[in-house]
Amino acid sequence: MVALRYIALAVFAACAHGAEDKAISEIPSLTEQTTRGLHTNTGHIIFQSITEPTPTSSANELSTLESDSEIASSTPSPSPFEQARQSDGECMASGVEDWDRELQIGGVFIILMLSFVGAMLPVMGKYVNWLRNMRRVFVVGKFFGAGVILATSFVHMMGAAIETLGDSCLDGWLGGFDSWPALLAMIALLAMHLMEHTMGRRIARSALSASAESTQSGHGASTPCVDDLPLKETPSRLESHEPSHAHAVYGHMDEHRKRLSTYVLELGIALHSIIVGVTLAVTGGTAFKTLLAAISFHQFFEGMALGTRVAALTFNRRPFLICMLNASIFALTTPLGQVIGIAVRESFAPRAPSSLLAMGVLDALSAGILLYSAVANLLVEEFAAFEFHQASRKMRIVCFAAMYAGCAAMSVIGKWA
C-alpha cells in the first residue's frame, strides 16, 4: 500500500511538471497573439479616428465650404463680353489727369522763345558784326543739331511710332502686321527723295533753258536746250560751248538745290514739331516737366541746325527778312501743336484707336522725313562740302565730335521723353 502510494505521488508530480512546461511554452504564443490584437485594435481605432471625423470638425468644414461657395457666387468671373466692354472703356477714356493750365501756357512761350533764338542766332551771326566772330561756334552747333535730328528720327519718332501702333487697343486693326512703323518711315523717305529729285530736275531745266535764251539773245549763238540733250551730255556740251557761262549756270543750279534741300529739311522738321507740340499739351503731371525740358533742348539745337542752313543761302531781295521769316515759321510749329493739344485735351482720348492710328502714322512718317533730311541734306551734303574739306584737321574732328555728341545727348534724353 505504501509502495502504491509513492508510485501514485510520482506519477502526479510528473504530470504536473509536464503541464507546467506546456504552459510556459505556450506563453510566447499567447503574448504574440495579445500584441497582434492590440496592434489591430489600435490601428482600427486610429483609422477610425481619421476616417470618421468628429461632429465638431465636420460642422466646421461644412461651414467653411458654404462660405467659400457664397464668396464664389457673390463674385462671378466676368464674361468675355464684359471683359471686352471694360477694355473698350479703358481705350475710350478721355481727358488728362493732373493737367496744369498755367504751366501749359507757360510752356508754349518757353518753346516759342527757345526755338526762335536757336534759329535766329546763326542768321544774326551773318548780319551782326560782333556775332561774326562766333561763326565757328555756329558751324559746330549746326553739326550738333544734325546729330540731334538724326537721333530724334530713330530714338524718339520711330520709338514712339512702334509703341503707339503696338498698343493693345489696336488689336485687330492692323491686320497682324507688326512692321507698319518701318514701312511708313520708308514710304516717307522715298517720297521725300522723289519730291526733291523731281523739283531739282525742274530747277535744272529751268536754269539751263534760261541760260540758253540769254546766250542766244546776247551772242547770237545757239546753245542746245537741256530737253534736247541727254542729261549726261549736258555739262560737257555746255562747257565746250562757253565754259565761264556754264560754270555760272551750274552755280545758280547749286544755289537752287541748296535752297530746295533747306526747305525740305524745314518741312520735315515742321511736321514733326506739330506732333511733338500736341503730345506735350496732352501730357500732365511730372511727365510734362520732363518732356518740356527735353523738347526745349531739342528745339534749340534743331533750330540752330536749320538756321545755319538758312543763313548760308543767298537771296536777291530782303535776305534778312526772308531768313527771319523762315526762323519764325520753325519757331511757331511746336507752339501751334501745343495750342491744338490744349484745345482738344478734354475730348482727346489718347488710347482711342483713331487717336493711336493718327499719332502712330504721323510719328512714323516724321521719322522717315527726319531721317532723309538728316542724312541726305545735312550729313552727306555738309560733310561733302568744299568748305568742310578746306577746314583744318582740328576743325573737322570737332565737327564729327559735335555730331556724335548730338546723337548721344538726344538718345540719353529719349530715356525720359
VEXKEPA-507264 format. One record per residue (C-alpha): residue number from 1; x, y, z. Coordinates in Angstrom, 1 decimal. Layout:
<r seq="NUM" u="X" v="Y" w="Z"/>
...
END
This chain:
<r seq="1" u="0.0" v="0.0" w="0.0"/>
<r seq="2" u="2.7" v="2.3" w="0.9"/>
<r seq="3" u="4.5" v="1.4" w="-2.3"/>
<r seq="4" u="1.5" v="2.1" w="-4.4"/>
<r seq="5" u="1.1" v="5.4" w="-2.6"/>
<r seq="6" u="4.6" v="6.5" w="-3.5"/>
<r seq="7" u="4.1" v="5.4" w="-7.2"/>
<r seq="8" u="0.9" v="7.5" w="-7.4"/>
<r seq="9" u="2.6" v="10.5" w="-6.0"/>
<r seq="10" u="5.5" v="10.2" w="-8.5"/>
<r seq="11" u="3.0" v="9.9" w="-11.5"/>
<r seq="12" u="1.1" v="13.0" w="-10.3"/>
<r seq="13" u="4.3" v="15.0" w="-9.9"/>
<r seq="14" u="5.4" v="14.0" w="-13.4"/>
<r seq="15" u="2.1" v="15.1" w="-14.9"/>
<r seq="16" u="2.1" v="18.3" w="-13.0"/>
<r seq="17" u="5.7" v="19.1" w="-14.3"/>
<r seq="18" u="4.6" v="18.4" w="-17.9"/>
<r seq="19" u="1.6" v="20.6" w="-17.7"/>
<r seq="20" u="3.8" v="23.4" w="-16.3"/>
<r seq="21" u="6.3" v="23.1" w="-19.2"/>
<r seq="22" u="3.5" v="23.2" w="-21.7"/>
<r seq="23" u="2.0" v="26.3" w="-20.1"/>
<r seq="24" u="5.4" v="28.0" w="-20.2"/>
<r seq="25" u="5.9" v="27.1" w="-23.8"/>
<r seq="26" u="2.5" v="28.5" w="-24.7"/>
<r seq="27" u="3.3" v="31.9" w="-23.0"/>
<r seq="28" u="5.1" v="33.5" w="-26.1"/>
<r seq="29" u="2.4" v="32.5" w="-28.5"/>
<r seq="30" u="-0.2" v="34.0" w="-26.2"/>
<r seq="31" u="1.9" v="37.1" w="-25.8"/>
<r seq="32" u="2.3" v="37.4" w="-29.7"/>
<r seq="33" u="-1.5" v="37.0" w="-30.1"/>
<r seq="34" u="-2.2" v="39.6" w="-27.5"/>
<r seq="35" u="0.3" v="42.0" w="-29.1"/>
<r seq="36" u="-1.3" v="41.4" w="-32.5"/>
<r seq="37" u="-4.7" v="42.0" w="-31.1"/>
<r seq="38" u="-3.5" v="45.2" w="-29.5"/>
<r seq="39" u="-1.9" v="46.5" w="-32.8"/>
<r seq="40" u="-5.0" v="45.5" w="-34.7"/>
<r seq="41" u="-7.3" v="47.2" w="-32.3"/>
<r seq="42" u="-5.1" v="50.3" w="-32.1"/>
<r seq="43" u="-4.9" v="50.5" w="-35.9"/>
<r seq="44" u="-8.6" v="50.2" w="-36.2"/>
<r seq="45" u="-9.0" v="52.9" w="-33.6"/>
<r seq="46" u="-6.5" v="55.2" w="-35.4"/>
<r seq="47" u="-8.0" v="54.6" w="-38.8"/>
<r seq="48" u="-11.5" v="55.1" w="-37.4"/>
<r seq="49" u="-10.4" v="58.4" w="-35.8"/>
<r seq="50" u="-9.0" v="59.6" w="-39.2"/>
<r seq="51" u="-11.8" v="58.4" w="-41.5"/>
<r seq="52" u="-14.6" v="59.2" w="-39.2"/>
<r seq="53" u="-14.4" v="62.9" w="-38.1"/>
<r seq="54" u="-15.9" v="64.1" w="-35.0"/>
<r seq="55" u="-19.2" v="66.1" w="-35.2"/>
<r seq="56" u="-17.4" v="69.4" w="-34.4"/>
<r seq="57" u="-14.8" v="69.1" w="-37.2"/>
<r seq="58" u="-17.5" v="68.1" w="-39.7"/>
<r seq="59" u="-19.5" v="71.2" w="-38.8"/>
<r seq="60" u="-16.5" v="73.5" w="-39.2"/>
<r seq="61" u="-15.6" v="72.0" w="-42.6"/>
<r seq="62" u="-19.2" v="72.3" w="-43.8"/>
<r seq="63" u="-19.4" v="76.0" w="-42.7"/>
<r seq="64" u="-16.1" v="76.7" w="-44.5"/>
<r seq="65" u="-17.3" v="75.1" w="-47.7"/>
<r seq="66" u="-20.6" v="77.0" w="-47.5"/>
<r seq="67" u="-18.8" v="80.4" w="-47.0"/>
<r seq="68" u="-16.4" v="79.6" w="-50.0"/>
<r seq="69" u="-19.4" v="78.8" w="-52.2"/>
<r seq="70" u="-21.1" v="82.0" w="-51.1"/>
<r seq="71" u="-18.0" v="84.1" w="-52.0"/>
<r seq="72" u="-17.7" v="82.4" w="-55.4"/>
<r seq="73" u="-21.3" v="83.0" w="-56.1"/>
<r seq="74" u="-21.1" v="86.7" w="-55.0"/>
<r seq="75" u="-18.1" v="87.5" w="-57.2"/>
<r seq="76" u="-18.6" v="85.7" w="-60.5"/>
<r seq="77" u="-15.9" v="85.8" w="-63.2"/>
<r seq="78" u="-16.6" v="88.4" w="-66.0"/>
<r seq="79" u="-17.9" v="87.1" w="-69.3"/>
<r seq="80" u="-15.9" v="87.7" w="-72.5"/>
<r seq="81" u="-18.4" v="90.4" w="-73.4"/>
<r seq="82" u="-17.9" v="92.2" w="-70.1"/>
<r seq="83" u="-14.1" v="92.0" w="-70.5"/>
<r seq="84" u="-14.3" v="93.5" w="-74.0"/>
<r seq="85" u="-16.5" v="96.2" w="-72.6"/>
<r seq="86" u="-14.1" v="97.0" w="-69.9"/>
<r seq="87" u="-11.2" v="97.1" w="-72.4"/>
<r seq="88" u="-13.2" v="99.5" w="-74.6"/>
<r seq="89" u="-13.9" v="101.7" w="-71.6"/>
<r seq="90" u="-10.1" v="102.0" w="-70.9"/>
<r seq="91" u="-9.3" v="102.6" w="-74.6"/>
<r seq="92" u="-12.0" v="105.3" w="-75.0"/>
<r seq="93" u="-11.2" v="107.2" w="-71.7"/>
<r seq="94" u="-10.7" v="110.9" w="-72.4"/>
<r seq="95" u="-9.2" v="113.7" w="-70.5"/>
<r seq="96" u="-5.7" v="114.3" w="-69.0"/>
<r seq="97" u="-5.0" v="113.8" w="-65.3"/>
<r seq="98" u="-3.1" v="116.4" w="-63.2"/>
<r seq="99" u="-3.2" v="118.9" w="-66.0"/>
<r seq="100" u="-1.9" v="122.4" w="-65.1"/>
<r seq="101" u="-3.3" v="125.2" w="-67.4"/>
<r seq="102" u="-0.8" v="127.9" w="-66.3"/>
<r seq="103" u="2.2" v="125.6" w="-66.7"/>
<r seq="104" u="1.0" v="124.5" w="-70.1"/>
<r seq="105" u="0.5" v="128.1" w="-71.3"/>
<r seq="106" u="4.0" v="129.0" w="-69.9"/>
<r seq="107" u="5.4" v="126.0" w="-71.9"/>
<r seq="108" u="4.0" v="127.5" w="-75.1"/>
<r seq="109" u="6.1" v="130.7" w="-74.7"/>
<r seq="110" u="9.2" v="128.8" w="-73.5"/>
<r seq="111" u="9.2" v="126.6" w="-76.6"/>
<r seq="112" u="8.5" v="129.6" w="-78.8"/>
<r seq="113" u="11.3" v="131.7" w="-77.4"/>
<r seq="114" u="14.0" v="128.9" w="-77.5"/>
<r seq="115" u="13.0" v="127.8" w="-81.0"/>
<r seq="116" u="13.2" v="131.4" w="-82.3"/>
<r seq="117" u="16.5" v="132.1" w="-80.6"/>
<r seq="118" u="18.1" v="128.9" w="-81.8"/>
<r seq="119" u="17.1" v="129.5" w="-85.4"/>
<r seq="120" u="17.9" v="133.2" w="-85.4"/>
<r seq="121" u="21.4" v="133.0" w="-83.8"/>
<r seq="122" u="23.2" v="131.8" w="-87.0"/>
<r seq="123" u="21.2" v="134.4" w="-89.0"/>
<r seq="124" u="22.2" v="137.2" w="-86.7"/>
<r seq="125" u="25.8" v="136.0" w="-86.9"/>
<r seq="126" u="25.7" v="136.7" w="-90.6"/>
<r seq="127" u="24.5" v="140.3" w="-90.2"/>
<r seq="128" u="25.6" v="141.5" w="-86.8"/>
<r seq="129" u="29.3" v="142.4" w="-86.5"/>
<r seq="130" u="30.1" v="141.2" w="-83.0"/>
<r seq="131" u="28.5" v="137.8" w="-83.8"/>
<r seq="132" u="30.6" v="137.2" w="-86.9"/>
<r seq="133" u="33.5" v="136.1" w="-84.7"/>
<r seq="134" u="31.3" v="133.2" w="-83.4"/>
<r seq="135" u="31.0" v="131.7" w="-86.9"/>
<r seq="136" u="32.8" v="128.5" w="-85.8"/>
<r seq="137" u="30.5" v="128.2" w="-82.9"/>
<r seq="138" u="27.5" v="128.2" w="-85.2"/>
<r seq="139" u="29.1" v="125.7" w="-87.5"/>
<r seq="140" u="29.8" v="123.3" w="-84.6"/>
<r seq="141" u="26.2" v="123.9" w="-83.4"/>
<r seq="142" u="25.0" v="123.0" w="-86.9"/>
<r seq="143" u="26.7" v="119.6" w="-86.8"/>
<r seq="144" u="25.5" v="119.1" w="-83.2"/>
<r seq="145" u="21.9" v="119.9" w="-84.4"/>
<r seq="146" u="22.4" v="117.4" w="-87.2"/>
<r seq="147" u="23.1" v="114.7" w="-84.7"/>
<r seq="148" u="20.1" v="115.8" w="-82.6"/>
<r seq="149" u="17.8" v="115.5" w="-85.7"/>
<r seq="150" u="19.3" v="112.1" w="-86.6"/>
<r seq="151" u="18.7" v="110.7" w="-83.1"/>
<r seq="152" u="15.2" v="112.2" w="-83.0"/>
<r seq="153" u="14.2" v="110.3" w="-86.1"/>
<r seq="154" u="15.5" v="106.9" w="-84.7"/>
<r seq="155" u="15.1" v="107.1" w="-80.9"/>
<r seq="156" u="12.1" v="109.4" w="-80.5"/>
<r seq="157" u="9.9" v="109.3" w="-83.6"/>
<r seq="158" u="10.4" v="105.7" w="-84.6"/>
<r seq="159" u="10.3" v="104.6" w="-81.0"/>
<r seq="160" u="7.0" v="106.4" w="-80.4"/>
<r seq="161" u="5.5" v="105.0" w="-83.6"/>
<r seq="162" u="6.4" v="101.5" w="-82.6"/>
<r seq="163" u="4.9" v="102.0" w="-79.1"/>
<r seq="164" u="1.8" v="103.7" w="-80.4"/>
<r seq="165" u="0.9" v="101.3" w="-83.2"/>
<r seq="166" u="1.7" v="98.3" w="-80.9"/>
<r seq="167" u="-0.9" v="99.3" w="-78.3"/>
<r seq="168" u="-3.3" v="96.7" w="-77.2"/>
<r seq="169" u="-6.2" v="98.9" w="-78.1"/>
<r seq="170" u="-5.3" v="98.4" w="-81.8"/>
<r seq="171" u="-5.6" v="94.6" w="-81.7"/>
<r seq="172" u="-7.2" v="93.6" w="-84.9"/>
<r seq="173" u="-6.9" v="97.0" w="-86.6"/>
<r seq="174" u="-3.5" v="96.4" w="-88.3"/>
<r seq="175" u="-4.1" v="93.0" w="-89.9"/>
<r seq="176" u="-1.5" v="91.3" w="-87.7"/>
<r seq="177" u="1.4" v="93.1" w="-89.5"/>
<r seq="178" u="3.9" v="94.4" w="-86.9"/>
<r seq="179" u="6.2" v="96.3" w="-89.2"/>
<r seq="180" u="3.9" v="99.2" w="-90.1"/>
<r seq="181" u="6.2" v="101.9" w="-88.5"/>
<r seq="182" u="9.2" v="100.9" w="-90.5"/>
<r seq="183" u="7.1" v="100.6" w="-93.7"/>
<r seq="184" u="5.6" v="104.0" w="-93.2"/>
<r seq="185" u="9.0" v="105.6" w="-92.5"/>
<r seq="186" u="10.4" v="104.0" w="-95.6"/>
<r seq="187" u="7.5" v="105.3" w="-97.7"/>
<r seq="188" u="8.1" v="108.8" w="-96.3"/>
<r seq="189" u="11.8" v="108.6" w="-97.1"/>
<r seq="190" u="11.2" v="107.5" w="-100.7"/>
<r seq="191" u="8.5" v="110.2" w="-101.1"/>
<r seq="192" u="10.9" v="112.9" w="-100.0"/>
<r seq="193" u="13.6" v="111.6" w="-102.3"/>
<r seq="194" u="11.2" v="111.5" w="-105.3"/>
<r seq="195" u="9.9" v="115.0" w="-104.5"/>
<r seq="196" u="13.4" v="116.5" w="-104.1"/>
<r seq="197" u="14.6" v="114.8" w="-107.3"/>
<r seq="198" u="11.6" v="116.0" w="-109.3"/>
<r seq="199" u="11.8" v="119.6" w="-108.1"/>
<r seq="200" u="15.6" v="119.6" w="-108.6"/>
<r seq="201" u="15.3" v="118.4" w="-112.1"/>
<r seq="202" u="12.7" v="121.1" w="-112.9"/>
<r seq="203" u="15.0" v="123.7" w="-111.4"/>
<r seq="204" u="17.9" v="122.4" w="-113.5"/>
<r seq="205" u="15.9" v="122.5" w="-116.7"/>
<r seq="206" u="14.6" v="126.0" w="-116.0"/>
<r seq="207" u="18.1" v="127.3" w="-115.3"/>
<r seq="208" u="19.6" v="125.8" w="-118.4"/>
<r seq="209" u="16.7" v="126.9" w="-120.6"/>
<r seq="210" u="17.1" v="130.5" w="-119.3"/>
<r seq="211" u="20.8" v="130.3" w="-119.9"/>
<r seq="212" u="20.3" v="129.1" w="-123.5"/>
<r seq="213" u="17.8" v="132.0" w="-124.2"/>
<r seq="214" u="20.2" v="134.6" w="-122.7"/>
<r seq="215" u="23.1" v="133.2" w="-124.7"/>
<r seq="216" u="21.1" v="133.3" w="-128.0"/>
<r seq="217" u="19.9" v="136.9" w="-127.4"/>
<r seq="218" u="23.3" v="138.2" w="-126.3"/>
<r seq="219" u="25.7" v="136.4" w="-128.6"/>
<r seq="220" u="23.6" v="135.1" w="-131.4"/>
<r seq="221" u="24.9" v="131.6" w="-130.9"/>
<r seq="222" u="22.7" v="128.6" w="-130.4"/>
<r seq="223" u="23.1" v="126.7" w="-127.2"/>
<r seq="224" u="21.2" v="123.5" w="-127.1"/>
<r seq="225" u="18.4" v="123.3" w="-124.5"/>
<r seq="226" u="18.6" v="120.7" w="-121.8"/>
<r seq="227" u="15.5" v="119.0" w="-123.0"/>
<r seq="228" u="17.2" v="118.2" w="-126.4"/>
<r seq="229" u="20.2" v="116.6" w="-124.8"/>
<r seq="230" u="20.8" v="113.5" w="-122.6"/>
<r seq="231" u="21.5" v="114.5" w="-119.1"/>
<r seq="232" u="25.0" v="113.0" w="-119.0"/>
<r seq="233" u="26.0" v="115.0" w="-122.1"/>
<r seq="234" u="24.6" v="118.4" w="-121.0"/>
<r seq="235" u="27.6" v="119.5" w="-118.8"/>
<r seq="236" u="30.3" v="118.7" w="-121.4"/>
<r seq="237" u="28.4" v="120.3" w="-124.3"/>
<r seq="238" u="27.7" v="123.5" w="-122.3"/>
<r seq="239" u="31.3" v="123.7" w="-121.1"/>
<r seq="240" u="32.7" v="123.2" w="-124.5"/>
<r seq="241" u="30.4" v="126.0" w="-125.8"/>
<r seq="242" u="31.2" v="128.6" w="-123.2"/>
<r seq="243" u="32.9" v="127.4" w="-120.0"/>
<r seq="244" u="32.6" v="130.6" w="-117.9"/>
<r seq="245" u="28.9" v="130.9" w="-118.6"/>
<r seq="246" u="28.4" v="127.2" w="-117.9"/>
<r seq="247" u="30.0" v="127.5" w="-114.5"/>
<r seq="248" u="27.8" v="130.4" w="-113.7"/>
<r seq="249" u="24.7" v="128.4" w="-114.7"/>
<r seq="250" u="25.8" v="125.4" w="-112.5"/>
<r seq="251" u="26.5" v="127.8" w="-109.6"/>
<r seq="252" u="23.0" v="129.1" w="-110.0"/>
<r seq="253" u="21.6" v="125.5" w="-110.1"/>
<r seq="254" u="23.6" v="124.6" w="-107.0"/>
<r seq="255" u="22.2" v="127.5" w="-105.1"/>
<r seq="256" u="18.6" v="126.4" w="-106.1"/>
<r seq="257" u="19.4" v="122.9" w="-105.0"/>
<r seq="258" u="20.7" v="124.0" w="-101.6"/>
<r seq="259" u="17.6" v="126.2" w="-101.2"/>
<r seq="260" u="15.3" v="123.2" w="-102.1"/>
<r seq="261" u="17.1" v="120.9" w="-99.6"/>
<r seq="262" u="16.8" v="123.5" w="-96.9"/>
<r seq="263" u="13.1" v="123.9" w="-97.5"/>
<r seq="264" u="12.7" v="120.1" w="-97.5"/>
<r seq="265" u="14.5" v="120.0" w="-94.2"/>
<r seq="266" u="12.2" v="122.7" w="-92.8"/>
<r seq="267" u="9.1" v="120.8" w="-94.0"/>
<r seq="268" u="10.2" v="117.6" w="-92.2"/>
<r seq="269" u="11.0" v="119.5" w="-89.0"/>
<r seq="270" u="7.8" v="121.4" w="-89.1"/>
<r seq="271" u="5.6" v="118.3" w="-89.4"/>
<r seq="272" u="7.3" v="116.5" w="-86.6"/>
<r seq="273" u="7.3" v="119.7" w="-84.4"/>
<r seq="274" u="3.5" v="119.9" w="-84.6"/>
<r seq="275" u="3.2" v="116.3" w="-83.5"/>
<r seq="276" u="5.6" v="117.0" w="-80.6"/>
<r seq="277" u="3.5" v="120.0" w="-79.6"/>
<r seq="278" u="0.3" v="118.1" w="-79.4"/>
<r seq="279" u="1.9" v="115.3" w="-77.4"/>
<r seq="280" u="3.3" v="117.9" w="-74.9"/>
<r seq="281" u="-0.1" v="119.6" w="-74.5"/>
<r seq="282" u="-1.9" v="116.4" w="-73.6"/>
<r seq="283" u="0.7" v="115.3" w="-71.0"/>
<r seq="284" u="0.1" v="116.0" w="-67.3"/>
<r seq="285" u="1.9" v="115.7" w="-64.0"/>
<r seq="286" u="5.6" v="115.4" w="-63.6"/>
<r seq="287" u="5.9" v="113.8" w="-67.0"/>
<r seq="288" u="5.1" v="117.2" w="-68.5"/>
<r seq="289" u="8.1" v="118.9" w="-66.9"/>
<r seq="290" u="10.4" v="116.2" w="-68.1"/>
<r seq="291" u="9.0" v="116.3" w="-71.6"/>
<r seq="292" u="9.2" v="120.1" w="-71.7"/>
<r seq="293" u="12.9" v="120.2" w="-70.7"/>
<r seq="294" u="13.7" v="117.6" w="-73.4"/>
<r seq="295" u="11.7" v="119.4" w="-76.1"/>
<r seq="296" u="13.3" v="122.7" w="-75.2"/>
<r seq="297" u="16.8" v="121.3" w="-75.7"/>
<r seq="298" u="15.7" v="119.6" w="-78.9"/>
<r seq="299" u="14.1" v="122.6" w="-80.4"/>
<r seq="300" u="17.0" v="124.9" w="-79.6"/>
<r seq="301" u="19.7" v="122.8" w="-81.4"/>
<r seq="302" u="17.4" v="121.8" w="-84.1"/>
<r seq="303" u="16.7" v="125.4" w="-84.8"/>
<r seq="304" u="20.4" v="126.1" w="-84.8"/>
<r seq="305" u="21.0" v="123.4" w="-87.5"/>
<r seq="306" u="18.1" v="124.8" w="-89.6"/>
<r seq="307" u="19.2" v="128.5" w="-89.0"/>
<r seq="308" u="22.7" v="127.7" w="-90.2"/>
<r seq="309" u="21.4" v="126.3" w="-93.4"/>
<r seq="310" u="19.1" v="129.2" w="-94.0"/>
<r seq="311" u="21.9" v="131.7" w="-93.2"/>
<r seq="312" u="24.1" v="130.1" w="-95.9"/>
<r seq="313" u="21.5" v="130.8" w="-98.6"/>
<r seq="314" u="21.7" v="133.9" w="-100.8"/>
<r seq="315" u="18.6" v="135.9" w="-101.6"/>
<r seq="316" u="18.3" v="138.8" w="-104.1"/>
<r seq="317" u="15.8" v="140.8" w="-102.2"/>
<r seq="318" u="15.5" v="141.4" w="-98.4"/>
<r seq="319" u="17.6" v="138.4" w="-97.3"/>
<r seq="320" u="17.4" v="139.2" w="-93.6"/>
<r seq="321" u="13.6" v="139.4" w="-93.7"/>
<r seq="322" u="13.4" v="136.1" w="-95.6"/>
<r seq="323" u="15.8" v="134.4" w="-93.1"/>
<r seq="324" u="13.8" v="135.8" w="-90.2"/>
<r seq="325" u="10.5" v="134.5" w="-91.8"/>
<r seq="326" u="12.0" v="131.0" w="-92.1"/>
<r seq="327" u="13.1" v="131.1" w="-88.5"/>
<r seq="328" u="9.7" v="132.3" w="-87.4"/>
<r seq="329" u="7.9" v="129.5" w="-89.3"/>
<r seq="330" u="10.1" v="127.0" w="-87.5"/>
<r seq="331" u="9.5" v="128.6" w="-84.1"/>
<r seq="332" u="5.7" v="128.7" w="-84.5"/>
<r seq="333" u="5.3" v="125.0" w="-85.4"/>
<r seq="334" u="5.6" v="123.4" w="-82.0"/>
<r seq="335" u="3.5" v="126.1" w="-80.2"/>
<r seq="336" u="0.9" v="125.6" w="-82.8"/>
<r seq="337" u="0.8" v="121.9" w="-81.9"/>
<r seq="338" u="0.6" v="122.9" w="-78.2"/>
<r seq="339" u="-2.4" v="125.1" w="-78.9"/>
<r seq="340" u="-4.1" v="122.3" w="-80.8"/>
<r seq="341" u="-3.5" v="119.9" w="-77.9"/>
<r seq="342" u="-4.7" v="122.4" w="-75.3"/>
<r seq="343" u="-7.9" v="122.9" w="-77.3"/>
<r seq="344" u="-8.8" v="119.2" w="-77.6"/>
<r seq="345" u="-7.4" v="117.9" w="-74.3"/>
<r seq="346" u="-10.8" v="117.4" w="-72.6"/>
<r seq="347" u="-12.2" v="115.3" w="-75.5"/>
<r seq="348" u="-8.9" v="113.8" w="-76.5"/>
<r seq="349" u="-8.8" v="110.0" w="-75.9"/>
<r seq="350" u="-5.1" v="109.1" w="-76.1"/>
<r seq="351" u="-5.8" v="105.3" w="-76.4"/>
<r seq="352" u="-8.7" v="105.5" w="-78.8"/>
<r seq="353" u="-8.0" v="103.6" w="-82.0"/>
<r seq="354" u="-8.4" v="106.7" w="-84.1"/>
<r seq="355" u="-6.0" v="108.7" w="-82.0"/>
<r seq="356" u="-3.5" v="105.9" w="-81.8"/>
<r seq="357" u="-3.6" v="105.4" w="-85.6"/>
<r seq="358" u="-3.3" v="109.2" w="-86.3"/>
<r seq="359" u="-0.4" v="109.7" w="-83.9"/>
<r seq="360" u="1.4" v="106.4" w="-84.9"/>
<r seq="361" u="1.2" v="107.1" w="-88.6"/>
<r seq="362" u="2.4" v="110.7" w="-88.2"/>
<r seq="363" u="5.2" v="109.6" w="-85.9"/>
<r seq="364" u="6.4" v="107.0" w="-88.4"/>
<r seq="365" u="6.1" v="109.4" w="-91.4"/>
<r seq="366" u="8.0" v="112.1" w="-89.4"/>
<r seq="367" u="10.7" v="109.5" w="-88.6"/>
<r seq="368" u="11.2" v="108.9" w="-92.3"/>
<r seq="369" u="11.2" v="112.6" w="-93.2"/>
<r seq="370" u="13.7" v="113.5" w="-90.5"/>
<r seq="371" u="15.9" v="110.5" w="-91.4"/>
<r seq="372" u="16.1" v="111.6" w="-95.0"/>
<r seq="373" u="16.7" v="115.2" w="-94.1"/>
<r seq="374" u="19.4" v="114.4" w="-91.6"/>
<r seq="375" u="21.3" v="112.0" w="-93.8"/>
<r seq="376" u="20.8" v="113.5" w="-97.3"/>
<r seq="377" u="20.6" v="117.2" w="-96.5"/>
<r seq="378" u="22.9" v="117.5" w="-93.5"/>
<r seq="379" u="25.3" v="114.6" w="-93.1"/>
<r seq="380" u="26.1" v="113.9" w="-96.8"/>
<r seq="381" u="25.8" v="117.5" w="-98.0"/>
<r seq="382" u="27.7" v="119.2" w="-95.2"/>
<r seq="383" u="30.5" v="116.7" w="-94.9"/>
<r seq="384" u="30.9" v="116.7" w="-98.7"/>
<r seq="385" u="31.0" v="120.4" w="-99.0"/>
<r seq="386" u="34.1" v="122.1" w="-100.3"/>
<r seq="387" u="34.3" v="124.4" w="-97.2"/>
<r seq="388" u="34.4" v="121.4" w="-94.9"/>
<r seq="389" u="37.3" v="119.8" w="-96.7"/>
<r seq="390" u="39.1" v="123.2" w="-96.8"/>
<r seq="391" u="38.9" v="123.4" w="-93.0"/>
<r seq="392" u="41.7" v="122.4" w="-90.7"/>
<r seq="393" u="42.1" v="118.9" w="-89.4"/>
<r seq="394" u="41.2" v="120.1" w="-85.9"/>
<r seq="395" u="38.0" v="121.7" w="-87.1"/>
<r seq="396" u="36.9" v="118.6" w="-88.9"/>
<r seq="397" u="37.5" v="116.5" w="-85.9"/>
<r seq="398" u="35.4" v="118.9" w="-83.8"/>
<r seq="399" u="32.6" v="118.8" w="-86.3"/>
<r seq="400" u="32.5" v="115.0" w="-86.2"/>
<r seq="401" u="32.6" v="115.0" w="-82.4"/>
<r seq="402" u="29.8" v="117.6" w="-82.3"/>
<r seq="403" u="27.6" v="115.4" w="-84.5"/>
<r seq="404" u="28.3" v="112.3" w="-82.3"/>
<r seq="405" u="27.6" v="114.3" w="-79.2"/>
<r seq="406" u="24.3" v="115.5" w="-80.6"/>
<r seq="407" u="23.3" v="111.9" w="-81.3"/>
<r seq="408" u="24.3" v="110.8" w="-77.8"/>
<r seq="409" u="22.6" v="113.6" w="-76.0"/>
<r seq="410" u="19.3" v="113.1" w="-77.7"/>
<r seq="411" u="19.5" v="109.4" w="-77.2"/>
<r seq="412" u="20.0" v="109.8" w="-73.5"/>
<r seq="413" u="17.1" v="112.2" w="-73.3"/>
<r seq="414" u="15.0" v="109.5" w="-75.0"/>
<r seq="415" u="15.0" v="107.6" w="-71.8"/>
<r seq="416" u="12.7" v="110.1" w="-70.1"/>
<r seq="417" u="10.9" v="111.8" w="-73.1"/>
END
